[in-house]
Amino acid sequence: MIYFYKLKGIGMIQTPHLSTDGIIKLYDENDSFLGIIFIERLNKPFGIALPGGFVDIGESVESALIREMKEETNLDVEIEELLNIYSDPKRDPRFHTASAVYICKAKGKPKALDDAKDIFIYKLEEIPFEKLVFDHCKIVNDFLEVTKL
Amino acid sequence: MIYFYKLKGIGMIQTPHLSTDGIIKLYDENDSFLGIIFIERLNKPFGIALPGGFVDIGESVESALIREMKEETNLDVEIEELLNIYSDPKRDPRFHTASAVYICKAKGKPKALDDAKDIFIYKLEEIPFEKLVFDHCKIVNDFLEVTKL
């Protein structure tokens, strides 16, 4: 796969990496809210994070979100809405990543898989903001401002 | 700038190109709505499009939007809200591009610059849907569903 394109008038194109993260609202069989899903990261940067990952070439952002949530948490999520796209160049210590963050919901038992070392279900008042990596503290706060939970 | 990263556990990362497009609502000095800005593209694919362009590494999507609107239309836009992110792998005939589309507003006299061969101000009922390139027909229809204009 060639990644650099020379186009008339615009030269070489390099853009930030595109990722997607999910704020998964977990419900039980009786539609009672159990909490938000977080993972402990297996790879650097270490810490607690929303589940997420990179968008592959050839898949939509929504498809990537559903795939990543399944790969990391074993949950089949239903997307509710796009919260925002977070693209501060310094938000990811590795390189410039822009993340499309979706609010979604799921039922079932989460299981830590793939890039997730462990998995947690936090009630809103239990979220450990001080342990969150990247800009997930800001993302979760933005979510708390709009959610009706 | 190195574009391929080998990270423990995730291998080489390649993601879609990230772009941003603006739906610019143009107003006159008395705050009367004049129309939506479209450009005639100077480069392939030829046709009528919303103004937009690629996000550079090191700038946020919002900064890229403001820069691109200035470069193509000479307008200083104020972002109102993110409409959506459009990422169907087939939406751009050149390669896979995901575009964050923002609704914004501006005053002043637009001028075709950079990638814009010509510039148009269309009232909502004048938009030439049959001439729009990429998936801008869908994007504009999504906008028309949510706008209060």
Interface residues (C-beta under 8 A of the other chain):
Chain A: M1 Y3 F4 Y5 L7 K8 G9 I10 I13 Q14 T15 P16 H17 L18 S19 L42 N43 K44 G53 F54 V55 D56 I57 G58 E59 S60 V61 E62 L82 N84 I85 S87 D88 P89 R94 F95 H96 A98 A100 D115
Chain B: M1 Y3 F4 Y5 L7 K8 G9 I10 I13 Q14 T15 P16 H17 L18 S19 L42 N43 K44 G53 F54 V55 D56 I57 G58 E59 S60 V61 E62 L82 N84 I85 S87 D88 P89 R94 F95 H96 A98 A100 D115
